[in-house]
């Protein structure tokens, strides 16, 4: 691969990782908010969303190594 192509892929990977980090942060706030108001259904949905975010991160982290 060319040097330019590798650079573009590195930048793209960084944006994807930062996007997932922000999704995880957002899901964490939803978890905290649902705990605060005592809404079990929202808590379960937030935890599933948080778990899914981590699952989507796995291929990106493995690819990075």
C-alpha positions, 0 to 999 in steps of 0.5 A: 500500500502507498504511504498516503493510503496508510495515512488515510486508513490511520486517520479513519480508524482514529475517527471510528475509535473516537466515535465509539468512545463518545457512544460509550460515554453517552451510554454511560450517561444514559445508564446513570440517568436511568439509575437516578430516576429508578427506571429499570426498562431504561437501565436495561436498554442503556446497558444493552446499548453500552454492551453493543458499543463494546462489541463493535469496538472489538474488531477495531481494536484487534485490527489496530494491533 
